Amino acid sequence: MGETSLPVGQRRRRDFPRFGLTPFAHRFPDDAGEVGVRICGEVEREVRLEDLLPHVRRTSQVSDFHCVTSWSCTGLVWEGYLLADVLAEIDRVAGIGEAARVVIVTCQDGYATSLPLEDLHAADVLLADRLNGVALTVEHGAPLRLVAPAHYGYKNAKHVAKLKFVREQSDFRPPGLGFLVHPRGRVALEERGSGVPGWILRYLYRPLIAPNAFLFRRAMRKYDARRSLGTSSGGDVGDKNTDLSAGQQ
């Protein structure tokens, strides 16, 4: 069977690196072992996601991952919970308000992203806790991450800690530079950012891929070394480097 074709502007990588906004290279989850997710905002009552997941069926899928900086990793096997089913359970137990239009996803490492509620009902959007047959590692979003294959990686938030239902996209303030973030971030339409054509951002990002990947590898090695000594800290923000790299992978 031949390899899957890639969307416009994407190049295949054989590896799947930890990647993202450089200030988050040295930020890690406080607790990668247990799911702990607050459901709040435009709901009738706040609940905890971990109390609802036992009532949601598990599923798996094969899907590709597309970083906004123009690299892709194909054929990944994700396992977890179909988000449409999770949303139905949230609505049953907590009552999602009729005015809710957007979900803000906040993460244990301080990262946050948002997507329209309608996009999260797509048949391939998961809350995943396993990748390629094994439990998610810290590198790829443990204990729980959003998987939205139709959207760039910066929408696929890792270490999910809170789902907040809000009325408007304006209720969300993205990390980093606003023009590098799109409300939907759909890969097929090259919605890499706002106000700047996607093909321009594509070429601006490419020189940053290698140094960004190196930074995140180095930070991961330091984190693993601290863990081996029993001194890891999820709140370590480490280096304060910044660049144009958008999102968290």
Summary of the structure (lengths in Angstrom):
residues: 249
radius of gyration: 17.2
end to end distance: 27.4
largest distance: 49.3
contacts: 796
relative contact order: 0.23
helix: 28%
strand: 26%
